[in-house]
Structures are given as structure tokens and as C-alpha cells.
Amino acid sequence: MTLSAEDEHRLEQFWQFCRTHQYFNVGYPEAADFDYSALHRFLYFSINNCGDWAVPGNYVLNSFEFEREVMHFFAELFSIPAPHSWGYVTNGGTEGNMFGCYLARELFPEGTLYYSQETHYSVMKIIKLLRIKAKKIATQPNGELDYDQLATQILCDGERHPIIFANIGTTLKGAIDNIALIKQRLSAIGIARQDYYLHADAALSGMILPFVDNAPAFSFADDIDSISVSGHKMIGSPIPCGIVLAKRHLVDRIAVEVDYISASDQTISGSRNGFTPLVMWAAIKGRTLAQWRERTRRCLAIAQQVVERLNHQGVPAWRHPHSITVVFPRPSERTWKTHCLATSGEHSHLIILPHHHSLHQLNAVIRDIVRDLGPAAACNASQPPMLACSA
Ligand SMILES: Cc1ncc(COP(=O)(O)O)c(C=O)c1O
């Protein structure tokens, strides 16, 4: 393989572009504080993790032993004994959510999936692909599910086997659906625990909550059936990936035998990335639990400083207690485009990640938000131009 000088030049330009924009993301939750250079040499090989990492197949160039360790780490983190669970390294949060919904649909083929209005858009794709009946439930202003409406809707539908898609950190507001309240409402309308499925979409917060004190319920200890977490968000990865973990007896129902590689497969893809399990492995081996805690604490502390700075300057910004997502009213298009802020409807957010080391790095974005939304902006908007703020 040889690239022409022109193509080499294009790659060089793209390299420079990546270096310039490496830390662009204040609106999207991709951590950029990683260094996986110890893994670069594995890009010389076609590592393929097709099938179950627990079953040695005939395709020997796999990273199963690393994937096993990754899944054991997450089983412990999410409070389920490893032998009672099974999961794998996915292509990202969406695939993990799809896997959870697939298990649910196999368990309750006629069940209706209930998801909140603030659920990530990918749930719509999953519903279509898996052809699951689904109902959208309203949210409270803080982004949490409306638990009463959930119960009322299930009763109205006469649904005996609801599939609950709970948000453990919504995309825009970082809201966490209260698992205890969901369970309580279902019990109150006469639906026993064995008659419903509970999936946790913990794309971002799944790697925050294990490292904070007094975390809300989100794990298998709280009786979820499956959980999906993105690898390229709070963990950090050069390639999108994630992990999904579920109760083992639910996964066993969907396994298929693959004779030509002498393996068993219960994943969504056929061939699977063998490099990203190495990335996840290096990430979990590269930090102690105390270091994960400290990394999380720092992000939460800076997020709180951003809220306070914005509030102090007249912007009604807020965040949920265990969230690194700072929510505020939508600023001007110029501001959200300049700083790549995620914006939806009336709200925008910024997300504090481990590569943000201090408030200082965020001065420019804070300045622009305050210019658009602070008291001076309100004054400009409400006064006739001739009188604007001059008094
Ligand atoms: C709450 C939530 N769920 C799922 C996803 C999808 O994750 P991924 O982009 O890793 O597929 C996202 C992505 O932003 C998300 O915020």
C-alpha cells in the first residue's frame, strides 16, 4: 500500500485539523484526556471478537481475554456477580440500548416499551428495527420521567408486560429517572417484578455514578435487567465504543451457535471490533478506583463553578446534583455555533469533562453566554434602542 504525495498531504492536513480541534467539545460528552499509545502496535492486526468472549472460537486473533476482564470490572462496578451476568464491548451506547431492548422483546414479545420524551433519539431507531410497540411518556421540567403518567399510560394500555427504558442521565439535562419510583408505581398498579423489564441507558452517567457518594439507584443492586454505557464519553476512546451488561439468564435465551467458527454468538454484530476491548481494558487498568473518583470529582466541581459563575452573572444555569451537564437557556445561534454547544428547543448545555482543568479554559464560552443571556442582554431586549442600558 502506497499513498501518493497528494494523499499524504491530505492526511497531514487532517492531522493538523484534529490537533487543532482535539479539545473542541464543550457541548458533547467525549473525554479527551486519554493516551492509548501502548495499543498503537495492535493496529497491525485484524483482531476480531466475533461471538462470545467466554467461548474459545476457531478465529484465534481475538482479544477475548481482555474483554472478559473488562466485563468482570463492569459487573463488579454495577453490582452483579460476574457469573450471573453477561455483556460485551459494543460499538457505543446505541448498540447497548438495542441489545437491552432485544433481550426485553425476546422475553416479552408483545410488551410495550415506555420511554420518556427526553430519551436519546436512538430509541426511535431501536423501536423501528426491533418492531416493538412503544409509548412516549412526558417528562417533568427537570428532565425526569413523569412517574404518574407512566403508571396511568400502562393502565390505559392494559399492558401486562411493560418494558421500561430508564434514563440514567438524559442527553440534554443529565436527568436520572428514579428507579425506586418506577418500581413503586408498577407495583402500585399490580405489575409484579417478574412481569416487566427494566433497561438503564447510562451512556454518560454510568461512568460517573459509581464514583460519587449517595448516588441515585442505577445498578443491578437496584434490580435493573440491563445497562448500556458509552466508552467514548466519560471513559474516553479514539474509537466510539461502549459496554452492555445484562442478567445472564436473559442473554442465554438469545445465543446462537456458529458452526464455521465453532463459537456461540449472542451479540448484535457478527464480526466485532477486537481493538476497542483493548482500549476499554487499558482505560480501566490505567487508573485506580481512587483516580476515577478524583477525575469525576474534579468534573463535578468545575461544573458547579460554571453554574455559580453563570448565576452570579445573571444567567439561570443549573445542573442535577451528580451531573457534569450544565443547562441554561438557549443562547444566540452565533454563540452555540461558535462553541459547538448542544442545543435543543429552549435549552442548551455544556458538559465538563476531564480534559477541562479549570474554569479559566471556559472563559470565552461563559463570556458569550453571559453576553447573550445576562442582565445586559435582557436590558437590550426589553428597552427601546435609544434608551438601551445608557442610564
Ligand atoms: C442518554 C444517551 N443515550 C444513548 C446515547 C447514544 O450513545 P452512542 O452515541 O454511544 O451510541 C447518547 C449519546 O449521546 C445519550 O446521550
The ligand as an SDF file (V2000), in Angstrom:
LIG
                    3D

 16 16  0  0  0  0  0  0  0  0999 V2000
  -28.5700    9.3100   27.0330 C   0  0  0  0  0  0  0  0  0  0  0  0
  -27.9230    8.7690   25.7850 C   0  0  0  0  0  0  0  0  0  0  0  0
  -28.2110    7.5310   25.3850 N   0  0  0  0  0  0  0  0  0  0  0  0
  -27.6530    6.9900   24.2930 C   0  0  0  0  0  0  0  0  0  0  0  0
  -26.7650    7.6990   23.5340 C   0  0  0  0  0  0  0  0  0  0  0  0
  -26.1640    7.0720   22.3220 C   0  0  0  0  0  0  0  0  0  0  0  0
  -24.8560    6.7240   22.6100 O   0  0  0  0  0  0  0  0  0  0  0  0
  -23.7860    6.4680   21.4440 P   0  0  0  0  0  0  0  0  0  0  0  0
  -23.5770    7.7870   20.7820 O   0  0  0  0  0  0  0  0  0  0  0  0
  -22.6100    5.9690   22.2050 O   0  0  0  0  0  0  0  0  0  0  0  0
  -24.3740    5.4530   20.5300 O   0  0  0  0  0  0  0  0  0  0  0  0
  -26.4230    9.0010   23.9060 C   0  0  0  0  0  0  0  0  0  0  0  0
  -25.4660    9.7860   23.1130 C   0  0  0  0  0  0  0  0  0  0  0  0
  -25.2790   10.9470   23.2760 O   0  0  0  0  0  0  0  0  0  0  0  0
  -27.0240    9.5450   25.0490 C   0  0  0  0  0  0  0  0  0  0  0  0
  -26.7650   10.8000   25.4460 O   0  0  0  0  0  0  0  0  0  0  0  0
  1  2  1  0
  2  3  1  0
  2 15  2  0
  3  4  2  0
  4  5  1  0
  5  6  1  0
  5 12  2  0
  6  7  1  0
  7  8  1  0
  8  9  2  0
  8 10  1  0
  8 11  1  0
 12 13  1  0
 12 15  1  0
 13 14  2  0
 15 16  1  0
M  END
$$$$
